[in-house]
Amino acid sequence: MRRTLLLIALAGLSGCDKDTHNHPELITGKQLFDHHCAGCHAETGKGNFLKGVPPNKQSSLSIWQIAHKIRIEANDKRKMPLYPNMSTQEAELIADYVKQL
């Protein structure tokens, strides 16, 4: 029992992906990007070369492709956290903001 609780607590603490979407105060693409993405990609979208985080500024991907990558697209080589609990609308707001960076 204790071991199970410890594992659950550690899983919660280790998640830096912020896959919690109960934040009604965040309504713009920029606010959502800052909350979910800027920690790795930087507020400017330049990424972090030394940490292996690619830029998302000036992405050639479409809004749909970016939103899909945020919520659904998973593969073995993926380093970016997946946000399966994020709504399509939220992902599209972030994607639209990324296209404007």
N, C-alpha and C positions, 0 to 999 in steps of 0.2 A: 504494500500500500504506500509506504513512504517513498519507495523507489519510483513508483508511478507518478506520485505528486512532484517529486524532484525532476523527473523527466519532462513533465508538462511545464513546470516553471522554467526550466532551462530552454525548452523550445520557445517559449514566449519571450524570453530575454534575448535569445540569439537572433531573433527575426528583425533585421534592420530594414526590411522591405516595406514596412508600414502598410501592410495589406488590411488595414482597418479603414472602413469607409463611412464612418459615422462622424463626419465633420461638416455639418451644414453651413458653417461660417466660411468655408472655402468654396467659392463659386466661380472664380475665373480660372482660365487655363494657367495663367501665371501662378496663382496661389496653389493650384493643384500640383503644378510642376515643381514649385519650391518645396512642397510638402513631400512628394513622392520621389522626385528625380534629382533635384539639385544637390543632394548630399553626395552623389557620385558624379553626376555630369556637370556640376557647378552651375551657378545661377546663369552664367553666360552660355551654357550648352557646349563649352569647349572640351569637356571631359577631363580625364587625368591620364596622360600617357604613361606615367610611371606606375600607375596602378592598373593599367590595362583597360581603362574605361574610355571607349571611343567617344568622339564628339557626336552630338546629335544636332548641332547647329548646321544649317544649310543641308539638311538631309535630302537625299533624292527620293526617299520613300514617300508614298502618298499618305494622306491623313488616315485612310483605311488601313494601310500597311503598318503604320506606326501604332495605331490603336490595337491592331491584331497582335503585334509584337509585345505590347504591354500586357495584354490580357490572356492571350491564348497560345501564341507560338512558343513551344518549348522544344528544346533539343539537348543532346548530351553536352554540347560545347557551350551552352548558354551560361554566362556569368551574371547577367542581369536578373534580378528577381522577377518572378512572374506574379501578376496581380489577378488571379482568377476571380476574386470577389469584387473587383472593380466593375462598375456599370459601364456599358458601352458609351453612354453619354459622357461620363467622366474621362474615359480614355480618349474620346474624340476631342474634348476640350484641351487636354494635354497635348494631343497630336497637333491640333490647330495652332497652339501656342509654339510648339517646336518648329513648325513650318515658318513662323514669323521671326524666329531668332536670327 
